[in-house]
Amino acid sequence: MDFFSDRIFVYTPEGDVKDLPAGSTPIDFAYAIHSEVGNGMTGAIVNGKMITLSSKLHNGDIIQIIKSKKPKGPKHDWLEFAKTSLARSHIKRNLKDIGSNR
């Protein structure tokens, strides 16, 4: 019986472990770190290779988030790729805030 078959364990470059649901993407990882990391991300490097934000993460991956110096916030299509409710709620909240400030 594999209790963790629906979970993956991924790492920050510093070696911190993040527990995420299977099927998670770099977007989920970034928001698991902090909402500012998620809102400011522009890309991701996994195991030393640049990947798309829609790519699924795997057990043991080492993820580095690339952030913009001038964050523009999340994009609406990130909602299609985000697996966790935490990431989805932060994205929705930020998109709503951006929309109300225009």
N, C-alpha and C positions, 0 to 999 in steps of 0.2 A: 504494500500500500504506500503510495507516494503522496504524502500530505501536502507537498509543495508543488504539485504538477501544474497548478494554476498560477504560480508565482515565479518571478525571476529575481535573481540577486545580481545587481550590477554595482560598479564601483566608480567613485570619483577618482581623478588623477592622484589625489592624496591618499587613496585607499579606504575611504569611508564607504560603507555598504548602504545601498538603497534597495528596499524591498518593494517591488512593483508587480502589478498583475501581468500575466503572460499577455503578449501582444502590445505591450507599452512601447512608446516611441520616445525619441529624444525630448519631445515636448513634455511628456509626462515626467521624465527625469528632471528637466529644468525646473518645473514647478514644484517637484518634490524637494528640491534644494531650497528655493525661495521664490516668491512671486516676482520679485525684481529680476531674478535670473531668467525666469520664463518670459517676462514681458520684454526683456532686452535682447533675447537671443536672436541670432541671425543664421546660425548654423551649428553643426555638431561634428565632432571627430570621435569615431568609435574605433578603439584598438589601433589608433594611428592613421585611420583613413577617414576622409571626409565622406559623410553620408547625407542623404536627404532627410528632412524632418519627418517624413512619413515612414521611414524605415523602422522595422520592428527590432527591438533590442533582444538580446539573448543572455542567458545565464553566463556570468563571468565577464561580460563586456566592461571595458573601461571607457567612460564617456567624458569628453571634455566639451563644454558648451562655449560657443563663440558668441560674444556679446558685442553689440554696437556701442560706440562711445556716445551716440545720440539715439537712444532707443525710440522707436516709433510705436511700440506696443505690438501685441499679437495681431495676426491676420485672421480674417473670418474663416478661411479654409482650415485653419488649425483645429477647429472643432471636429472636422472629419477624421483627423488623425489622433486626437487625444483619447486615451482609453480611460484615464482616471477621472473621477468626479471632481477631484481637487483641481486638476488642470483645466477641465471644462468650466468650472465655476469661476476661476480666475480669468480665463479668456473672456467669458461672457461679461463679467463685471467690468473688465478693462475696455472691451468694445463698447459697452453701454456708456462708460465714462467718456470715452473719446467722442462718441456720437453726441452726447449732451453738451460737450464743450465746443462743438462746431457751430 
